[in-house]
């Protein structure tokens, strides 16, 4: 069975981690080790590999360890029946410290669950220095017969370190089980604890900023339509109707973000026990207490809110540009308004429906459900056949980056360009009019006052840029720092809008004698006066109809 035993001598790379090492086999054991750098994927703060000091003698079907408790639940028959399967081991100087912090009984249960399913293994080249003979093809009589040599070559190309290699010998095909790398449970090491604490901190930040956003948007809505008198005064103005829509969509997304990870499924989908531990899921999504249905609902609400508020902010910029620069009157704007509301609402509903229908609304690592793939390991480029079978049956969504671009980022960046163009056009138009000594509105007589009035009308658009530009970039990079930016910035649009609407900025930025005037002055309609006289009565009336509040 093991005719090449003498050639299977290997150094135990873990010898430095412990002063004692036992071996009951007559033949020198072969050590099965793996290091994160071998996987071609950056290793994060979470320890996601089984950590232990062990050697496996494939010749005598024996297994020795510095901690016999790890294998207390294994029987000889179980070991013999799985002699060509192995766990993934983490080879690192810090392993000894991690082992000391682990609950050994829990580790034993983890290894017991992992051992029958991790059919692929990766070993460092240093461990294989004693190997002298390797066959070109794997033994088709073994349990790994379904794994072809081409698979090994493909995975081998992922290696970043030239000293690492995939080896095919007469006994077993050595390859990578990426699913074990990332999602098999480990002991409750400090990295996992830190990861959970960080995610719970993000959840708190989400709820604080979301609460402020809900209160801010509610304040604006009540100010606009809280009484019949306010409705009669404010709602005839298109600017206020657009602002009303932005606040409604913002409340929708803020409520969903407030729920955070509560809406995420409390366990992996399907028959996950052979592929994905509940403990690992609890680390990835702490405090998750929902289901696929609640996660889908949250994703729909966020998509509706984000898409709607973004599109209507772009319409706000377009409306300001048409009225200010091109002097559109109320009749002309009525026609455009129909398009604004028909397209804005239908587009938000359409993208949310597509995301839900294609099962793209799933739990994100950052703390809420939106467009992503689930379970997360199914998004990896290379998975073993064992995990592929699970993903084929239970995966939700596919090509998440493609759909994030199409359903979220694509149109978001398009609206961003529209907003920037509108703001730049307004700025240069006003500067041009100012240089020609043109007068606009009833009270903004000086260049400084003109700039203040224009700034107030554009503050809502600046808020959008402040909130969504860093958030969009952060979501793409998906790092710890980026996640912190998203948790603070993403839900804060409503609160910032309320600050602008309340006039707080004006009271601090505009002199007291002009603040009241600027608050009641038309900030959207600019009418170019003739060289010889004031605005006509008709133009004054039209300017007031398009006033800000």
Backbone torsions as a table, in degrees:
resi	resn	phi	psi	omega
1	UNK	NA	-34.9	-177.2
2	UNK	-130.5	71.2	-174.0
3	UNK	-73.2	-14.7	-179.4
4	UNK	-106.5	31.1	-174.8
5	UNK	-60.0	-41.1	-177.5
6	UNK	-63.1	-23.0	-178.9
7	UNK	-89.3	-1.8	-175.2
8	UNK	-100.2	26.9	177.9
9	UNK	-74.4	138.6	178.7
10	UNK	-149.7	152.0	177.3
11	UNK	-77.8	141.1	177.5
12	UNK	-85.7	105.3	-176.0
13	UNK	-68.3	-11.8	179.9
14	UNK	-92.7	4.5	-173.2
15	UNK	-60.0	-29.3	179.9
16	UNK	-73.4	-12.7	-176.6
17	UNK	-84.9	-17.5	-177.8
18	UNK	-149.4	144.9	-178.8
19	UNK	-81.0	-15.3	-178.3
20	UNK	-116.8	142.7	176.7
21	UNK	-152.8	129.2	-177.5
22	UNK	-110.7	152.3	177.5
23	UNK	-150.7	119.7	-177.7
24	UNK	-100.4	-3.4	-177.1
25	UNK	-87.6	152.2	178.6
26	UNK	-77.2	-25.5	179.4
27	UNK	-99.1	153.6	177.7
28	UNK	-68.2	131.9	-176.4
29	UNK	-78.0	159.6	173.4
30	UNK	-104.4	128.6	-178.1
31	UNK	-88.4	133.1	179.3
32	UNK	-106.5	111.6	-174.9
33	UNK	-131.9	162.0	174.0
34	UNK	-152.8	148.0	177.9
35	UNK	-125.3	143.3	-176.6
36	UNK	-55.5	-34.6	-177.2
37	UNK	-61.9	-20.5	-178.4
38	UNK	-73.0	-16.2	-172.8
39	UNK	-86.0	-7.0	179.9
40	UNK	73.3	12.9	-179.1
41	UNK	-126.6	131.0	179.8
42	UNK	-56.5	135.3	-179.7
43	UNK	-85.5	130.1	-177.3
44	UNK	-93.5	-170.0	-176.3
45	UNK	-74.4	-11.9	-177.2
46	UNK	-90.9	127.4	175.9
47	UNK	-80.9	114.4	-173.5
48	UNK	-123.7	24.7	174.8
49	UNK	-124.0	153.5	177.3
50	UNK	-68.4	130.6	-175.8
51	UNK	-110.4	118.7	175.5
52	UNK	-167.1	163.6	175.6
53	UNK	-105.1	116.8	-176.1
54	UNK	-155.4	158.3	172.1
55	UNK	-131.5	147.6	-179.9
56	UNK	-122.0	125.8	176.2
57	UNK	-101.2	102.4	-177.8
58	UNK	-70.4	-19.5	-178.2
59	UNK	-74.6	-44.4	-174.8
60	UNK	-104.8	5.2	178.6
61	UNK	56.7	39.0	178.4
62	UNK	-117.5	156.9	-178.2
63	UNK	-138.8	126.7	-178.9
64	UNK	-115.8	148.7	-179.5
65	UNK	-150.5	152.6	175.1
66	UNK	-71.7	-16.3	178.7
67	UNK	-125.2	98.0	-176.6
68	UNK	-67.1	-20.3	-179.6
69	UNK	-64.4	-26.0	-178.3
70	UNK	-59.3	-35.5	-174.3
71	UNK	-110.0	20.2	-177.0
72	UNK	-63.4	-25.5	-177.5
73	UNK	-93.1	1.0	-178.8
74	UNK	-91.2	136.7	173.4
75	UNK	-100.1	160.5	-179.6
76	UNK	-60.6	-38.7	-179.4
77	UNK	-64.4	-41.8	179.3
78	UNK	-60.5	-42.2	-179.7
79	UNK	-65.6	-43.4	-179.7
80	UNK	-64.6	-39.0	-178.3
81	UNK	-68.9	-19.5	-177.0
82	UNK	-120.3	33.1	-172.5
83	UNK	-65.5	-20.5	-178.8
84	UNK	-104.6	18.1	175.5
85	UNK	-122.3	152.2	-177.5
86	UNK	-154.0	163.4	175.1
87	UNK	-83.8	172.0	174.9
88	UNK	-96.9	131.9	-177.0
89	UNK	-113.6	147.4	-176.2
90	UNK	-105.3	116.1	-175.3
91	UNK	-103.6	101.1	-176.1
92	UNK	-157.1	143.8	179.5
93	UNK	-57.9	-27.5	-179.7
94	UNK	-79.1	-2.7	-177.1
95	UNK	-60.0	-37.8	-178.8
96	UNK	-61.0	-40.4	179.5
97	UNK	-66.9	-39.5	178.5
98	UNK	-66.4	-40.1	178.7
99	UNK	-59.7	-40.7	-179.8
100	UNK	-64.6	-26.5	-178.4
101	UNK	-90.6	-2.9	-175.7
102	UNK	-88.9	153.2	169.8
103	UNK	-83.4	109.5	-173.1
104	UNK	-64.2	-33.6	178.9
105	UNK	-66.4	-37.9	177.4
106	UNK	-68.4	-38.3	177.7
107	UNK	-61.9	-39.2	179.4
108	UNK	-61.0	-42.5	178.7
109	UNK	-65.5	-38.6	179.6
110	UNK	-63.4	-48.4	-179.4
111	UNK	-63.1	-38.9	-179.8
112	UNK	-61.7	-39.1	178.3
113	UNK	-72.6	-37.1	-174.6
114	UNK	-74.1	-39.1	-168.5
115	UNK	-55.5	-43.8	-177.7
116	UNK	-71.5	-11.2	-170.9
117	UNK	-114.9	-20.3	179.8
118	UNK	-82.6	82.8	-173.6
119	UNK	-80.6	-8.6	-177.5
120	UNK	-118.4	147.6	-179.8
121	UNK	-139.5	156.1	-179.3
122	UNK	-126.1	132.5	178.9
123	UNK	-128.4	146.7	-179.7
124	UNK	-74.8	156.8	-177.1
125	UNK	-65.1	-32.4	178.8
126	UNK	-59.4	-32.4	-179.0
127	UNK	-73.6	-17.7	-173.4
128	UNK	-104.5	15.1	-176.2
129	UNK	-63.1	-26.2	-178.4
130	UNK	-86.5	-7.0	-180.0
131	UNK	-72.1	128.5	-175.1
132	UNK	-117.2	-18.6	-176.9
133	UNK	-139.0	128.4	179.2
134	UNK	-132.7	136.8	177.7
135	UNK	-82.8	156.5	-179.8
136	UNK	-76.0	-27.4	-178.1
137	UNK	-125.4	149.4	176.6
138	UNK	-71.2	154.3	178.7
139	UNK	-67.8	117.2	-176.4
140	UNK	-71.5	-9.1	179.0
141	UNK	-83.3	-9.2	-176.7
142	UNK	-88.2	171.0	-176.9
143	UNK	-68.9	-13.5	-178.9
144	UNK	-96.2	19.9	-176.1
145	UNK	-59.5	-28.9	-176.7
146	UNK	-73.1	-15.1	-179.7
147	UNK	-90.4	118.3	-175.4
148	UNK	-88.6	160.5	-179.8
149	UNK	-62.2	-31.0	178.8
150	UNK	-61.3	-33.8	178.2
151	UNK	-62.9	-42.0	179.6
152	UNK	-63.1	-41.7	179.8
153	UNK	-65.0	-38.3	179.8
154	UNK	-64.2	-44.9	-179.5
155	UNK	-70.3	-34.1	179.7
156	UNK	-59.2	-31.5	179.9
157	UNK	-69.3	-14.0	180.0
158	UNK	-79.9	-13.8	-173.4
159	UNK	-65.0	139.3	177.4
160	UNK	-96.8	-26.8	-175.4
161	UNK	-101.3	125.2	-177.2
162	UNK	-66.5	-20.3	-178.3
163	UNK	-82.4	-6.1	177.8
164	UNK	-96.5	148.2	-177.6
165	UNK	-155.9	154.9	170.8
166	UNK	-95.7	134.7	-176.5
167	UNK	-121.5	137.8	173.3
168	UNK	-114.4	117.0	178.1
169	UNK	-118.6	-172.3	-175.6
170	UNK	-72.4	-8.2	-175.7
171	UNK	-105.2	-41.1	-167.8
172	UNK	-157.3	148.8	174.5
173	UNK	-90.0	122.6	-178.5
174	UNK	-95.9	119.5	-179.1
175	UNK	-148.5	-167.9	-172.3
176	UNK	-111.8	134.2	167.9
177	UNK	-105.6	93.0	-174.7
178	UNK	-62.1	-32.6	-179.6
179	UNK	-62.4	-38.1	176.8
180	UNK	-67.0	-38.1	179.0
181	UNK	-55.2	-42.9	-168.7
182	UNK	-102.6	-26.3	-165.9
183	UNK	-133.3	2.5	171.1
184	UNK	-77.0	141.0	-174.3
185	UNK	-68.2	152.0	175.0
186	UNK	-128.5	-175.5	176.8
187	UNK	-69.3	165.2	-178.2
188	UNK	-80.8	71.4	-177.7
189	UNK	-76.6	168.9	-174.3
190	UNK	-64.1	-31.0	179.1
191	UNK	-62.6	-40.1	178.3
192	UNK	-65.5	-41.0	179.4
193	UNK	-62.3	-44.5	178.5
194	UNK	-61.8	-40.8	-180.0
195	UNK	-62.9	-44.0	179.1
196	UNK	-64.6	-44.0	179.6
197	UNK	-62.3	-40.2	179.4
198	UNK	-63.6	-44.1	-179.1
199	UNK	-66.2	-34.8	176.7
200	UNK	-70.1	-33.0	174.6
201	UNK	-65.4	-42.2	175.6
202	UNK	-58.4	-41.1	-179.1
203	UNK	-62.1	-39.7	178.2
204	UNK	-64.3	-44.3	178.8
205	UNK	-61.7	-41.3	177.0
206	UNK	-57.8	-46.3	-174.8
207	UNK	-71.1	-35.0	177.5
208	UNK	-66.8	-51.4	-178.4
209	UNK	-67.4	-34.7	177.7
210	UNK	-66.7	-40.4	178.8
211	UNK	-62.1	-44.4	178.2
212	UNK	-63.3	-37.7	179.3
213	UNK	-66.8	-41.7	178.3
214	UNK	-62.6	-44.7	179.3
215	UNK	-63.7	-42.3	-179.4
216	UNK	-64.6	-45.6	179.6
217	UNK	-66.7	-37.1	177.3
218	UNK	-63.9	-39.4	177.7
219	UNK	-60.2	-43.8	179.5
220	UNK	-65.0	-43.5	-179.8
221	UNK	-61.2	-44.5	179.4
222	UNK	-65.6	-35.4	177.8
223	UNK	-67.4	-31.2	-179.3
224	UNK	-82.8	-43.0	-171.5
225	UNK	-132.1	18.0	-176.2
226	UNK	-64.2	-30.7	177.9
227	UNK	-131.7	164.7	179.2
228	UNK	-63.4	-35.3	178.9
229	UNK	-64.6	-40.9	178.6
230	UNK	-67.7	-40.8	177.9
231	UNK	-61.1	-43.6	-178.7
232	UNK	-64.5	-34.7	-177.9
233	UNK	-80.3	-41.6	-169.0
234	UNK	-94.6	-38.7	-169.9
235	UNK	-73.4	-20.0	173.7
236	UNK	-63.8	-16.2	-177.7
237	UNK	-89.1	128.0	-179.4
238	UNK	-61.1	-38.6	179.5
239	UNK	-56.7	-44.7	-179.3
240	UNK	-69.4	-33.6	177.8
241	UNK	-66.9	-38.9	175.6
242	UNK	-66.2	-41.5	177.7
243	UNK	-63.2	-39.2	176.6
244	UNK	-59.0	-44.1	-179.7
245	UNK	-65.2	-42.0	178.5
246	UNK	-59.1	-43.2	-179.3
247	UNK	-65.5	-39.8	179.0
248	UNK	-62.3	-46.8	179.0
249	UNK	-66.1	-36.0	-180.0
250	UNK	-65.7	-40.0	177.1
251	UNK	-62.0	-40.7	-179.6
252	UNK	-59.7	-49.5	-179.2
253	UNK	-71.2	-34.3	-179.5
254	UNK	-67.3	-38.5	176.3
255	UNK	-62.3	-42.5	179.1
256	UNK	-65.5	-41.7	179.2
257	UNK	-68.1	-31.8	177.2
258	UNK	-61.1	-38.7	178.9
259	UNK	-65.5	-30.0	174.5
260	UNK	54.2	-132.3	-175.4
261	UNK	-77.1	-7.1	175.9
262	UNK	-58.3	-32.1	-177.0
263	UNK	-81.8	-12.8	-178.3
264	UNK	-69.9	149.7	178.2
265	UNK	-57.9	141.1	-177.7
266	UNK	-78.0	-10.3	179.5
267	UNK	-151.7	159.8	177.7
268	UNK	-62.4	154.8	-178.9
269	UNK	-75.6	155.0	172.1
270	UNK	70.8	-163.0	178.8
271	UNK	-83.3	83.5	-168.3
272	UNK	-92.7	-11.1	-168.7
273	UNK	-59.8	-29.6	-179.2
274	UNK	-81.2	-11.5	-170.4
275	UNK	-126.8	-23.3	-167.5
276	UNK	-153.4	122.3	-177.0
277	UNK	-86.2	151.6	176.3
278	UNK	-63.7	-35.3	179.9
279	UNK	-63.4	-40.3	178.8
280	UNK	-65.2	-39.6	178.5
281	UNK	-64.0	-40.4	179.9
282	UNK	-65.4	-28.6	176.0
283	UNK	-76.6	-41.2	179.4
284	UNK	-68.4	-38.1	-176.6
285	UNK	-131.6	70.8	-179.5
286	UNK	-63.2	143.3	178.5
287	UNK	69.0	11.8	175.4
288	UNK	-67.0	127.0	-175.9
289	UNK	-138.5	14.4	-177.3
290	UNK	-102.1	-150.4	-179.1
291	UNK	-143.8	-179.4	176.6
292	UNK	-61.9	-36.3	-179.6
293	UNK	-65.2	-46.3	-179.8
294	UNK	-67.1	-35.8	177.9
295	UNK	-65.6	-41.7	178.0
296	UNK	-63.4	-42.7	178.9
297	UNK	-62.1	-43.8	178.4
298	UNK	-62.5	-42.4	178.4
299	UNK	-62.4	-39.0	177.9
300	UNK	-64.7	-44.3	-179.7
301	UNK	-62.9	-42.2	179.5
302	UNK	-66.4	-42.7	179.3
303	UNK	-63.1	-44.0	177.3
304	UNK	-60.8	-49.2	-176.7
305	UNK	-65.5	-46.3	-178.5
306	UNK	-65.1	-48.2	-178.4
307	UNK	-64.8	-46.4	-177.7
308	UNK	-63.2	-48.7	-178.6
309	UNK	-65.1	-35.0	179.5
310	UNK	-67.7	-47.5	-178.0
311	UNK	-65.2	-42.3	-179.0
312	UNK	-71.5	-27.1	172.5
313	UNK	-66.3	-39.1	175.4
314	UNK	-63.6	-40.3	177.8
315	UNK	-64.7	-34.9	177.1
316	UNK	-61.7	-41.9	178.2
317	UNK	-67.2	-41.2	179.1
318	UNK	-64.5	-43.3	179.6
319	UNK	-60.4	-42.8	178.7
320	UNK	-63.2	-40.4	-179.9
321	UNK	-65.5	-43.5	-178.6
322	UNK	-65.0	-41.5	-176.9
323	UNK	-76.5	-40.9	-175.1
324	UNK	-76.7	-54.6	-172.4
325	UNK	-83.0	-40.2	-173.8
326	UNK	-103.4	2.3	173.4
327	UNK	54.8	44.2	176.0
328	UNK	-69.1	140.0	179.0
329	UNK	-92.8	-178.6	-175.2
330	UNK	-64.5	-38.0	-179.1
331	UNK	-64.4	-41.7	178.2
332	UNK	-65.7	-40.4	-178.1
333	UNK	-69.1	-27.3	178.0
334	UNK	-60.2	-39.8	179.7
335	UNK	-66.3	-41.6	179.9
336	UNK	-69.3	-33.0	-178.7
337	UNK	-60.3	-38.4	178.5
338	UNK	-59.1	-43.1	177.9
339	UNK	-66.3	-42.7	-179.8
340	UNK	-52.4	-54.3	-173.3
341	UNK	-75.7	-37.7	179.7
342	UNK	-65.3	-46.8	-178.7
343	UNK	-71.8	-44.8	-176.1
344	UNK	-58.8	-47.5	-178.2
345	UNK	-71.8	-45.8	-177.3
346	UNK	-66.0	-36.4	179.6
347	UNK	-66.6	-42.3	178.1
348	UNK	-62.8	-44.3	179.4
349	UNK	-65.2	-39.6	-178.2
350	UNK	-64.4	-48.0	-178.9
351	UNK	-65.1	-38.6	178.1
352	UNK	-66.0	-39.1	179.2
353	UNK	-65.8	-42.6	178.7
354	UNK	-62.4	-44.5	-179.6
355	UNK	-61.5	-41.3	179.8
356	UNK	-71.3	-42.3	-178.0
357	UNK	-64.5	-33.6	179.9
358	UNK	-91.7	11.2	177.0
359	UNK	56.8	39.4	-179.4
360	UNK	-91.4	-10.8	-178.0
361	UNK	-87.0	98.5	-176.0
362	UNK	-136.7	170.6	-175.5
363	UNK	-69.0	129.4	174.1
364	UNK	-95.6	153.5	178.9
365	UNK	-62.9	-27.7	-175.6
366	UNK	-71.1	-23.1	172.8
367	UNK	133.2	12.7	175.6
368	UNK	-153.7	171.3	-178.7
369	UNK	-97.3	125.9	175.8
370	UNK	-152.1	-149.0	-174.7
371	UNK	-80.5	112.8	178.9
372	UNK	-167.3	175.7	178.4
373	UNK	-100.7	149.6	178.5
374	UNK	-144.4	139.3	-6.6
375	UNK	-66.7	155.9	-174.2
376	UNK	-56.9	-39.7	-178.7
377	UNK	-61.9	-20.6	179.1
378	UNK	-70.4	-7.2	178.9
379	UNK	-90.7	-5.9	-179.3
380	UNK	-72.0	151.2	-175.5
381	UNK	-66.9	-33.9	-173.3
382	UNK	-134.3	118.9	176.9
383	UNK	-126.3	151.0	176.8
384	UNK	-70.7	160.6	-179.7
385	UNK	-56.1	-32.6	-179.0
386	UNK	-62.8	-46.2	-179.6
387	UNK	-76.5	-30.1	176.4
388	UNK	-58.1	-37.7	179.4
389	UNK	-63.2	-41.8	178.1
390	UNK	-64.8	-44.3	-179.3
391	UNK	-64.8	-38.3	179.0
392	UNK	-59.3	-32.4	-176.6
393	UNK	-89.7	-28.8	-168.5
394	UNK	-125.1	-6.5	-175.8
395	UNK	-65.0	142.6	175.4
396	UNK	-119.3	118.5	180.0
397	UNK	85.8	162.1	177.3
398	UNK	-155.8	155.5	-178.7
399	UNK	47.2	58.6	-175.3
400	UNK	-60.4	-34.9	179.9
401	UNK	-63.8	-40.4	178.8
402	UNK	-61.2	-45.3	-178.1
403	UNK	-75.5	-29.6	174.0
404	UNK	-62.5	-38.9	178.0
405	UNK	-69.0	-43.3	-176.0
406	UNK	-75.3	-41.3	-173.9
407	UNK	-97.5	-14.6	-176.5
408	UNK	-129.6	-65.8	-170.6
409	UNK	-73.6	-35.2	-175.7
410	UNK	-58.4	-58.6	-178.5
411	UNK	-70.7	-26.3	178.4
412	UNK	-64.2	-44.2	178.2
413	UNK	-70.5	-31.2	176.5
414	UNK	-65.0	-46.5	177.4
415	UNK	-64.6	-33.5	177.1
416	UNK	-61.9	-42.5	177.9
417	UNK	-64.4	-39.8	178.2
418	UNK	-61.9	-44.1	-178.8
419	UNK	-64.8	-45.1	179.8
420	UNK	-62.5	-41.0	178.1
421	UNK	-62.5	-44.9	-179.0
422	UNK	-63.2	-43.5	-179.3
423	UNK	-66.4	-41.6	179.2
424	UNK	-64.7	-40.9	178.7
425	UNK	-62.7	-43.3	178.0
426	UNK	-62.5	-43.4	-177.9
427	UNK	-61.0	-50.5	-177.4
428	UNK	-69.7	-30.8	177.0
429	UNK	-65.2	-46.6	-179.2
430	UNK	-65.4	-40.6	177.1
431	UNK	-60.7	-40.0	179.3
432	UNK	-65.0	-43.9	179.1
433	UNK	-65.7	-36.9	179.6
434	UNK	-64.5	-40.6	179.4
435	UNK	-66.6	-26.5	178.0
436	UNK	-90.5	8.9	179.4
437	UNK	59.1	37.2	178.6
438	UNK	-82.0	143.0	178.7
439	UNK	-102.1	138.0	176.6
440	UNK	-140.0	145.1	-175.0
441	UNK	66.2	179.4	-172.1
442	UNK	-90.7	-24.3	-171.4
443	UNK	-122.9	-20.6	-176.6
444	UNK	-81.2	89.6	-172.7
445	UNK	-93.7	-27.4	-177.1
446	UNK	-105.0	162.2	179.0
447	UNK	-61.2	-38.7	-179.6
448	UNK	-64.4	-43.6	179.3
449	UNK	-64.4	-37.1	177.9
450	UNK	-60.0	-44.6	-179.4
451	UNK	-63.9	-38.3	-179.7
452	UNK	-66.4	-41.3	178.7
453	UNK	-65.1	-44.2	178.2
454	UNK	-63.3	-39.9	180.0
455	UNK	-61.4	-39.9	-179.3
456	UNK	-65.1	-39.8	-179.4
457	UNK	-68.0	-24.1	-177.9
458	UNK	-99.8	-0.8	-175.8
459	UNK	-62.9	-36.6	179.3
460	UNK	-62.0	-35.8	179.5
461	UNK	-72.8	-36.7	175.5
462	UNK	-62.0	-37.7	177.7
463	UNK	-59.1	-43.7	178.3
464	UNK	-58.5	-44.5	-179.7
465	UNK	-63.9	-41.5	-179.4
466	UNK	-63.6	-38.0	-176.2
467	UNK	-79.5	-48.7	-167.1
468	UNK	-91.8	-27.9	-179.9
469	UNK	-64.3	-53.8	177.7
470	UNK	-66.8	-33.8	-179.7
471	UNK	-65.4	-42.3	-179.9
472	UNK	-63.1	-43.0	178.9
473	UNK	-65.5	-41.9	-177.8
474	UNK	-65.0	-39.7	-180.0
475	UNK	-63.1	-35.9	180.0
476	UNK	-66.8	-42.8	-175.6
477	UNK	-78.3	-31.5	172.9
478	UNK	55.0	53.0	175.0
479	UNK	-113.7	174.6	-179.8
480	UNK	-62.2	-46.8	179.2
481	UNK	-63.2	-40.9	179.1
482	UNK	-64.0	-40.4	179.2
483	UNK	-63.0	-37.2	177.8
484	UNK	-64.6	-40.3	177.2
485	UNK	-61.3	-44.6	-178.5
486	UNK	-63.0	-43.6	-177.1
487	UNK	-62.7	-30.2	-179.5
488	UNK	-88.5	-45.3	-171.6
489	UNK	-80.7	-43.4	-169.5
490	UNK	-56.6	-47.1	-176.7
491	UNK	-87.9	7.9	-168.3
492	UNK	-94.4	3.0	-174.1
493	UNK	-62.8	-42.9	-178.4
494	UNK	-62.2	-41.0	179.9
495	UNK	-65.1	-42.6	179.0
496	UNK	-67.4	-38.1	176.0
497	UNK	-61.0	-39.4	-179.6
498	UNK	-65.2	-38.0	178.2
499	UNK	-62.0	-42.2	178.5
500	UNK	-66.5	-46.1	-176.5
501	UNK	-63.6	-34.1	-177.7
502	UNK	-70.2	-16.1	-179.4
503	UNK	85.5	8.8	-179.6
504	UNK	-60.2	-42.2	-179.3
505	UNK	-62.2	-40.5	-179.5
506	UNK	-65.1	-39.7	-177.1
507	UNK	-64.8	-27.1	179.5
508	UNK	-94.7	-22.5	-174.3
509	UNK	-102.2	-24.3	-175.8
510	UNK	-110.7	136.3	177.3
511	UNK	-53.6	146.8	-174.2
512	UNK	-56.0	-38.4	-176.2
513	UNK	-70.2	-17.9	-179.7
514	UNK	-111.9	-8.4	-176.7
515	UNK	-63.4	-44.4	-179.6
516	UNK	-65.1	-39.1	179.0
517	UNK	-64.6	-45.1	-178.7
518	UNK	-63.9	-32.2	-178.9
519	UNK	-67.1	-29.2	-177.3
520	UNK	-104.2	0.3	-178.5
521	UNK	-81.2	149.1	173.5
522	UNK	-63.3	124.5	-179.3
523	UNK	-112.9	4.4	178.7
524	UNK	-113.6	-45.6	-177.1
525	UNK	-85.8	120.4	172.9
526	UNK	-112.2	124.8	180.0
527	UNK	-115.0	123.9	-179.8
528	UNK	-77.3	119.5	-179.0
529	UNK	-77.1	156.8	175.4
530	UNK	-75.0	162.8	-175.7
531	UNK	-66.5	-20.2	-171.6
532	UNK	-107.2	-16.4	-172.3
533	UNK	-149.5	-177.1	-179.2
534	UNK	-81.6	177.6	175.0
535	UNK	-65.9	145.2	176.9
536	UNK	-72.1	164.6	178.1
537	UNK	-60.8	-40.1	179.7
538	UNK	-63.7	-41.6	-179.9
539	UNK	-67.4	-37.9	177.3
540	UNK	-62.3	-42.9	179.8
541	UNK	-64.0	-41.4	179.2
542	UNK	-65.5	-39.3	178.7
543	UNK	-62.7	-41.7	179.9
544	UNK	-66.5	-34.3	-179.8
545	UNK	-65.5	-28.0	-179.8
546	UNK	-100.2	19.3	-178.2
547	UNK	-65.7	167.1	-170.2
548	UNK	-74.2	-42.7	-176.9
549	UNK	-133.4	NA	NA
